[in-house]
Amino acid sequence: MAYVARLRGSKWRTFSDLSVLGVLGGGFLIVPSPIWALFFYVTVIPFTVSHVWEGWRPDWRDPTTMLPVTLIVWSVATLLWSDPPLPHGISRWQWVWNGVCTVTFFLSTLSLAERSLWHRARIIDVLVLCGLANVLVTLAKFFLSANWDQRLAGWANTRNPSLGATIVGGCALLALSRCLHAERRRSLWAAVLIPFGVFMLLSESRGAMVFFAIASLPLFLLPRRAGRRPRVIIGAGAFATALLVGAAFAWWQMPWLMDLMRQMIDRPTYRLLIWRDTLPELATRLWFGHGPTAVLHDVSHLNVSFGPHPHDLYLGTILYSGLVGLILLLGCFAWLLSRLSRLPDDPERATAVALLLYPMLCGLTDLSQVIKGPSEMWYILWLPLLLSGAILRSRTRSALH
């Protein structure tokens, strides 16, 4: 029994931490997705249940935890009055399970990330390096194929061109932060940006590229301490290197690259039409939403391959969870941004702000269910929220002590 007690001490916590890191990295490397989900079910969930059984509790009084968890719980609660699921759609009980998994992922990863700066650094390492492995394999398969006229699609959780580019953009933000602020190996982090940028370009995801550029601004502008100028110079040098590589590639494959750019610009977008047809359905249950089983019924005439959802995080939240859900979602962003703005200027604060801005912007033109999971939303929405919240909580505790 004494050995079991010791195992359930430090070693038990080590295994728990490794399971969370394994899930974060596995989303880039494990295919098909049900196997990745099963890995989460048999590792992270049992460890989290064990921690709760032993007395661990999140700080429910802190809005950093309370607001996101309340959003998840409310999104599940809307099943009580939700639309009937489609015959081949996800059942109500499956949506309940999605909510349980999302809460578990959020709390377990938040618990790891807020423990120390070292733990947050390991999370970033796993995300960037496993994301890089995913990108390199995807690019190798793409260039070895003869389908250069098609949009690049990754594999595992980057298999959707738009969502994949959004996930890779988040990894690129973390790599850029390391490039600007790491004490060593900055050139290696700068080199990582090149395959990430090529992936986003070939995916032809216009929104992800624009929103990445906007969200990266805090990494250059917010740290106003001594040493800011060298960091800006290093970052500008990294971007200049990426541009030179891109220019050399363009010179080598100019006709193909020009065709790609023309195709990206000319590709039609149906977002405005989808949003127009979403508004009447929002009005029917404006405050409490239609529940996660809802689908848009008025977009079939568009004859597009998009799923029957609003393709907008904010409109989608109103559709599924009503204005109550939207208030909770905006409250998560507003609370974190307001509290982060009061912290002293440093690289970690700049990273947290950039991570928050990115899903806020990407949500304008895409994304869907907040309780979908295990899925791409864990990387696009919940990871930025919990990493930013962990930075805030850790820094606040340090200031109190």
N, C-alpha and C positions, 0 to 999 in steps of 0.2 A: 504493500500500500504506500510505503514511503516513496518507492520508485515512481509509482503512478502519480503521486502528488508532485514530485519534482518534474516529471514529464509534463504534467498539466500546468507547470509554471512557465519557465523560460522557453523550453522546447515547444510546448503547446502553442505559445504565442508566436514562436518562429515559424512553425508550420502554418499557422493561420495567416501570417504576413505573406509567406510564400504562395499560399493559395490565392490571395488577392492579386499579387503581382502576376501569378500564372494566368489568371483570368484576363487581366489587362493585356498581357502580351499574347495570350491565346486567341483573342479576337482577331488578331492580324495573321495568325499562323495556322489555326485549326480549321479544317474544312472536312465535311460540311458543317454548317452552323449548329445543327442539333447536337453534334458531338461537343462543341464549345459550350453550349448551354448545359449539357449533361455534366461537363467538368465543373461548372459553377454549382450545379445542384448538389453534387456529391462532395464538394470541398468547402466552398465559402459558406453555404447555408448551415451545414452541421457545426462549423466552427463558430459562426455567429450565434446560433442557438445555445451552444455551450457557454459562450461569454455571457449571454443574458442569464442563463441558468445560474452561473456563478456570481451574479450580482451586478454585472456591468449594465449601466443605463446611460443613454445619451442625455445631454442637458436640454430638456424640453423647453426650458425658459429662454434659451438663446434663440433668437429669430433665425440665426444661421442654420440651425437644425430644424426648428419648428416650422418655418415657412415651407421649405421644400417637402418635408414629410407630410404636412397638412395638404399640400397640393396633390401629392400622390394618393393620400387617403380619400380626399374629396373626389378625385377622378375615379376611384374605385366605387365610391358611394353612389355616383350617378348611375350605376348599374341598376339601382332600385327602380328607376323610372326610364331606363334606356329603351331605345327602339329594339324590336326583336332582331336577333342576329340573322344574317343571311343563311340560307340552307347549307352552304359550304364555307361559311365564315367562321370566325373565332367565337366560341361559345362564351356565355357570361362567366362560367367558372374558370375558363382559361384567362379571361381578363383579370379576374381576382388573383390568379396565380402570377400574372404579369406584374400586378401591383405589389404583391409580396416580394417577388424577386427584385423589383426596382428599389423598394425600401431597404431590403437586405444589402444590395449592392451599394447604395448610397451610404448607409450607416457603417458598413464594414470598411469601405474605402476611406470614408471620412475619418474613422477612428485611426486608421493607419497613417493618413496624411497629416493629421494634426499633432502626431506624437512628437515630431522633431523635423528640423530642416533636412537632416540626413535621410529620413524616410521619404520626404517629398522629393528629394533628389533621386532616390531609387525609382520612384514612380515615373518621374520624367525620363530617366534612363531607359526604362522598359518600354515606355510609349514610343520614344524616338527610335530606339534601336530595332524594336520589333516592327514599327511602322516602316522603317528603312528596308528591312528584309522583305516585307510585303511589296514595297514599291519596286525594289530591284528585280524580284521574281516576275512581277507584273510587266515591267518594261522589257525584260528579256523575252518573255512570251510574246509580247506585242511586236517587237522588232524582228523576231524570228518567224513571225507569221506573215502572211501575204495580205492581211486585211488592214492596211494602213489608212484606208479611207473611212474606217469606222471609229466611233468614239471608244477611247480606251476604257475598259472595265477591269477592275482589280479582281481579287479573290478574297475569300473569307468576308470580313465586314466592309471591304472596299469594293465589292463586286458591282454595286450600283454606281454608275459614273458620277452622278451629282452628289450623292451622299458620300461616296468614296473620296471624292475630291475635297469635300468638307472635312472629313476625318483627317485626311492627309494634311490639309491646311492647318488644323489644330496641332498636329505633330510638328509642322514647319514653324509655327509660332514658338513652340517650346525649344526647338533647335536654334531659332534665331535669338531667343533669350539667352541661351547658353553661349552662343557665339559672341554676343555683346558683353556678357557679364561674367562668364566663367574665368577663373584664375589661370587656367591652362587649357591646352588643346583647343584653342579657339579656331584654329585653321581647320581642324577636323569637323567641328560643328558647322563651320561655314560650308565645307564641302558637302555636308549632308543636305544642305538647302538645294543643291543643284538637282538631284533626282526627284526631290519633292516637287520642285517647280516644274520639271518636265512632266511628271505625272499629272499635275493639275492642268497644264497646258493641253496635253493630249486627251484628257478627259473632256475638254471643251466646256468645262463648267465655268461660265462667265461670272456668276455670282460669287462662287468660292474664291476666285482670284481677286476680284474687286474687294470683297469683304476682308480677305487676308491682308491686303495692302492697307486698308483703313485700320484694322485691328492692331497691326504691327506698330502704328505710330506711337502709342504709349511707351513702347520699349525704347524708342529713341528720345522721346521728349520728357518723360516723367522723372527719371533719375537726374536730379539737378545738383548732386554733390560734386566734389572734386573728382576728376577722373571721367566726367561725362564726355568731354571732348575726345579722348582716345577711344572710348566705346563707340561713339558716333562714327569716328573715322574707320574703325574696324568694321562696323556694320556696313558703312558705305562701300568699303573695299570688298566685302563679301558680295554685296549686290552687284558691284561693278564686275567682279569675277564671273558671277552668274550671267550677267549680260554679255560679257565677252565670249563665254562658252556658247551661249545661245546664238550670238552673231556668227561664230565659227560654224555651228551646226546649220544655221540658216544658209550660209554661203555654200555649204556642202550639199544641202538638200533644199535649195531655195524653191524650186517649183512645187515640191510636195508641201513645204511649209506654207507657202502662199495659198495653196489650195485649202490647207487646214484653217488658216485664218479667215479666208473667205467663207468657208463652210460654217465656221463658228459665228460669224457676224450675220450671215444670211439665215441661219437656222431659226425657224419661227418659234415664238414663245406663246404658250396658251395661258399663262398665269393670269393675265387681266380678265380673260374670258371665264376662267374658273372662279376667280374671286367675284366677278359679277354675278355668277349663278349661285354662289355660296350665300350671298347676303339674304335672299328671301328665306332660306332655310334657317338662318341664324335667328331671325325675328320670331319664329314660331315658339322657341323655348329659349329666350334670350338670357335669362338669369341663371338657369340651372342646367342648360344644355341637353343634348340628346343622348348622352352616354357614349362610351367607347365603341359600342356596336354600330353606331350610326355610319351611314355612307351617303355621299352626295348622289341624288337621283336625277339631277338635271344637267349632268355633264356628258351623258352618253352621246349627245349629238355632236360633240367636238371631235369624235372619232380619233382620239389619241390613246397612246398606250399607258398614260399616267393612271395611277390608282385613283379610285373615287374619293379623294380627300382634298381639302382646300389648298394644299401646297403652300401653306403659310402657317407658321407656328401660332400666331396670335389669333387669326381667324379659326384655325383648327381647335385651339383651346376653347374659344367661345362655342364652337359647334358641339364639342364633346362635353365640356365642363361648364359652359355658360360664362357669364360675366364674373361670377364668383371665382371660377378657375383662373380667368384672365387676371383678376385682381391679385390672386395669390402668386401667379407667375411673375407679374410685374413687380410685386412686392419683394420677391426673391432678388431680382436684379437691382431694384432701387435700394434695398437695405444694404446689400453688399457693396455697391458702388459708393453709397453715402459714407459707410464706415471705412472703406478703404481710402477714401479721400482724406480722412483724418490721420492716417498713418504717416510716419516720416517717409521722405523719399528714399527709396532704395530699389534695387533690381527686383526683389521678390514682389514688392507692391506693384511695380510696373507690369510684371508678368501676370499677376492676378487681374489687373484691370484689362489687359489685352485679352486674356482668356475669357473674361466676361463679355467684352464687346463682341467677340467673334460669334458666339451663338445668338446673341441679340440681333446682329445684322443678318446672319444666315437664315434666321427664322422669318425674315421678311419675304423670302422668295421660295421657301421650301420647309420641310420638316412636317411632322404630323403628331402622332400620339405621344404624350409625355410618359405614359406608363407601359410603353411597348418594350418588351424585354424578355430575355437578353437580346439586344439589338444594337443597331448603329446609334440610337439615341443615347445610349450610355456614354459613348465617346463624345457625341456632339453637344449634348445639353448637360447631363448630370456630372460628368467629370469636371468641366469648367466650374460648375456651381460648387462642387465639394472641394476642389483644390483651392478656389478662391476663399471659400469659407474656412478651410483649414488654415490657410495663411493668416486670415483675420483673427481666428480664435487663438492661434499660437502666439501671434504678436501681441494680442490683447493680454493674454496671461503673462507674457514676459514683462509687459509694462506694469502690471499689477504687482509683480514680484520685484 
